[in-house]
Amino acid sequence: CSSDLKAQNATLTGTVSDESGAMMPGVEITVKNTETGISRSTTSDAQGRWSVPSLNPGTYDITCTVTGFDTLLRQGLTEHALTLLDQVIEDAEHKPREDEKQ
């Protein structure tokens, strides 16, 4: 699950892929403002893309969930943490749950 957060009434966008690099549709993405506790959710489209518009500037946690895969959690993302966001983009692949592997 990768993301890009832009300052001032931000839109958080990203893509979701599995460990092979295949885009993943139907992944639930929840974005939570850690200061207010307000959460917003969306689902990735057929190309694994997702977007959560009109977010107030702040610190956010992002959770990506889909049946059969580990839940991904990225914490402490801010509109000023572009270096951190680059890190998230590099290592945010969904991996199958251990109990689902054969």
Beta strands, then each sheet from edge to edge (+ up, - down):
strand 1: 4-5
strand 2: 10-15
strand 3: 17-18
strand 4: 28-33
strand 5: 39-43
strand 6: 49-55
strand 7: 59-65
strand 8: 72-78
strand 9: 93-94
sheet 1: 1+ 2- 6+
sheet 2: 3+ 9+
sheet 3: 5+ 4- 7+ 8-
end
